[in-house]
């Protein structure tokens, strides 16, 4: 299953992060790694991305279970 998820995420042209419980990075594609070179699987998102907008959107998604899109400026 993990291989299929990674292949799907990697095929997407836009930066994509899959975040799991504890705000751990499950998967990230090359465009996302280009924006955030410190991205690594299993690393804590707040240690990699310091953007309050991204961290707030992640927290809201986990609280409500709804998908969230956030634009970085």
N, C-alpha and C positions, 0 to 999 in steps of 0.2 A: 504493500500500500504506500509506504513512504516513497518508494521510487516513482510511482505514478504521480503522487502529489508534487514531487520535485520537478518532474518532467512537465507537468501542467503549468506550474508557476514559472518555470524557466521559459516556456513558450510564449508567455505574455509579453507584449512590447513595452508596457508601462511598468514603472517600479511597483513591486508587490512584496509585501511582508505578510507572513502568516504567523500570528502571535498566539501562543497557548497560555495555559494557566500559569500564574505567577509572572506574567508578562515576559515569558521566555520566547525567544525567536525560534520558530519551528522550521521556517523556510524563507528564503529571500532570493529573488532573481538577480541577474546581472545588472539591470538598470538600477535596482535598489542599492546594490553594493557599490555602484558607481557614485550614487549620492552620499552614501554612508559607508566609507571604506572599512570601518571597524565592525560591520555586521558579521556575526558568526552564529551558526546554529547553537541553540541552547544558552546563548548569552542573554542576560537580562536587558530588555529594551531600554529602560531608563539609563543604563550605563553606556548605551550606544547613541541614543537620540535624546538630546536635551531640549527639544522643542516642546514648550508647554502645550501647544495646540495638538501635537501628535499624542502626547501622553494623556491629555484630557480626553481626546477622542477614543483612545484605547480603553481608558477607564469607563467611559460611558457605554462603549460596546459591551464590555464585560458585565456591567451592571444590568443593562437592559437586554442583552443578547442580540441587539440589532446591529447589522453591518453599518459601518461608518466610513465616510470618505473625508479626508482632510487634505487641504491644499497647503503646500509649503511655499513660503514667500521668501 
